[in-house]
């Protein structure tokens, strides 16, 4: 069975060095133009080139501060990846629809997948609404024509749910970064074995994976061993 690769594009300029971390915060909380010369979405480009080189497809979720540049759109189209909304202001259906419309206007096509930025508790940016209420997001997704919603729970054994409208909801994921994963229960070896019989959502943040050689190696191993799938 294949992997469902989910990429959350949280940081426009990555985390390191400190200048790029600062640029990411400014972009998130205030405003900063998309400057590719300063490394805008550089880590995402690296991950997309890796996926494209292996003929692997992914869902790529963007915040409004990480909207794809023309070069990123080219890589996304080249690999036939699916662009999704990484919902930040989740206070209401209206704020959800506003973010969806802004992303659609930017990319010039309908958005058919969504996920939520943050899993509750911590506030990640001035515009971020921290609460995590997946039943609301699934309902909003259903009402707005979204076909896939990928949730943030951390138990990858939870099975997907298909709504009456055909919307597919995966409540959980295998988080590649161990900060959000119980490594005793869910190792990379567990994923390799489990994916033989079940579809698993593999969730990663490009800047975190590329900063850690062990995670980067695990990502490449998973892609070279398992097929990837887009839900259609």
N, C-alpha and C positions, 0 to 999 in steps of 0.2 A: 504494500500500500504506500501511497506517496506522502510527502510532506506538503503542508500548506504553509508556505513561507510568508511571514508577516514582518514587515520592516516599519518601525515607528521612527519617523524623522523628527526628532525633538529639538535638535540644536542646529541652527543655521550655519554656525561657524565652528562646531565641535567644542571640545573641552580644553585642549592644550595646544600651544602654550597659553599663558594667562591672557595675552591679548585676544586670542580667538575666543576664549571663555567670556571675556568682557564684551566682545562684539555680539556673541550669542545672547547675553543678557540684555544688551541694549536693543537688539532686534525684537526680543520677546516682549519686553516691558514698555518700550517706547517706539522707536522706528529707526531703521537703518536700511539703506538701499542694498539690493543684492549685488555684492561686489565679488565676482569670481576670482579676481586677482588676490583677494585676501582669504581665499579658501572657502567661499560659500558652497556648502553641501559637498565638500571635497571627499569626505568619507563615504557619503552615499554613492558618489560616482565610482569609487573604487569597488564597492560592494556590487553595484549594478554591472560593472565590467566583468567581475567574477561570475555572476549569474549568467550573463549573456554568453560568456566563453564556454559555459557548461550547458547551454540550452535549458537553463532552469528559470522558471517563472515565479513571480512573487506578487503579493499585495503590498503596495507602498503607500503609507498613510502620512499625509502632510498637515501640519498646523498652518495657520495663516502666516506665521512668521518664517515658514520654511517652504514657501511655494516654489515649485520647480522652475529652474532657469531654463533657457532654450537648450543648453547642452544636456541638462538632466532629462528634459522631455525627449530629446533625441535618443538617449540611452533607454528610457522607458519604452518608447515606441519600438526601438530595435529589438528589445527582448520580449515584447508583447506582455508587459507587466500591467497590472491593474492599479490605477490611481484611486486612493481612498481618502476620506476625510478623517483626520485625527482630531476629534471634537475637543475643543478647549472650553468654550463658554457654554456649559450644558445646563444653564438655569431653566430653560424652557424650550418648547418646540420652536418658538420664534427665533431664539438664538441659534438653535441647531440649523434651522432652515437658512438663516443669514450666512452662517459659515459655509454651508453646502453651496449656496448660490455664488458666493465669492470665489470659492475654489473652482466651480464650474465655469465661471466667467474667465478665470485666469487660464484654464487649460483648454477651453473651447469644446468641451464634451460633457456628457452627463456623468455624474459620480454615482457609482452603484455599490460602493463598499464604505463602511465606516468602522471606526474604533474610538475609544475614549482615551484622552491624555490624562494619565494619573489614575490611581486605583482607590482614591479616597484618603483623607487625612491631610497629607502635605499639599501646600499650594505651590504650584510650579509656574510662577509668572504672574504679572499683575492682572492679566485678562483671564486667568485660569479659574474655573469654578471647581473646587476640590472634591466635592461630594461625588460618590460613585453609585449610580442608580441604574443598573443595566436593564431592568424591565422597562424603564422609561425610554431608554435609547432604542431598544428593540421596537417599541411601539412607534416612536418617531420615525425610525428607519422604515418600518412597514408602511406608514402613512405617506412617506415621501418618495417611495419608489426604490429605496435601497434594497439590494438583493442579498448582501452578506454583511453581517455584523459580527466582529471578532472581539470577544470579551477578555478581561484582564485577570481572571482568577488563576491560581497557580497550581491547580491539580489537573494535569493533562489527561487523566483517565475519565474526566467528565465528558459525556457524549453530547454531540450537537443536537439542536432542536430545529425542526422545520416548521415554520408558521403556515397558517392556512393560505397566505398569499404566495407561498413559495420562498419567503425570506429564510435564509440559513443562518442560524445563530450558534456559534461555538463559544461557550461561556468561559473557556479556559485555554491555556497554552503551555507549552514547554518553553520557559524563558531560558534562552541560551546563557545569559549572564547569571551567575550563581547568586547574586544579591537577592534575586526574586525566585530562587528555586531551592528546594530541599534536595541537596546533592545525594543524601543517603538513600532517598527513595527514587529520585529521578536523575540518573546519570546519563551521560551520552550513550553508554552501552545499553541502558534501558530503552532509550529512544530508538536506537538501531534495531533492537529486538521487537519492540512494540509496533513499530511502523511496518513490520511485515504483515500485520493483521488489521491495523487500524490507521485511519488518517489522523495525523497529529499536526496541530498548529505550532510552528517553530517561530518564536518571537525574538527579535533582536533589534538593538539600536546600533547603527553603524559605528559611531565614534567609540562606543564601549568595546565592541568586538575587535576593532582594529588596533586598539591600544593594548590588547592583551594577546600575546602570541599563542597562548594555550587555547583561547576562545577562537582565534582566527583559524588555527589548525583544525579545531573541532568543526567549525562551520564548513571548511573546505572538505573535510572527511564526510560529513553528512550529505553535502551536495554531490559528491562523487560516488556515494554508495546508494542513495535513495532517489527516487523520482520525485518531482514536484508536481503540484496540481493546482489549477485554478477551478473554483467551484462554478459550474455552469449548468 
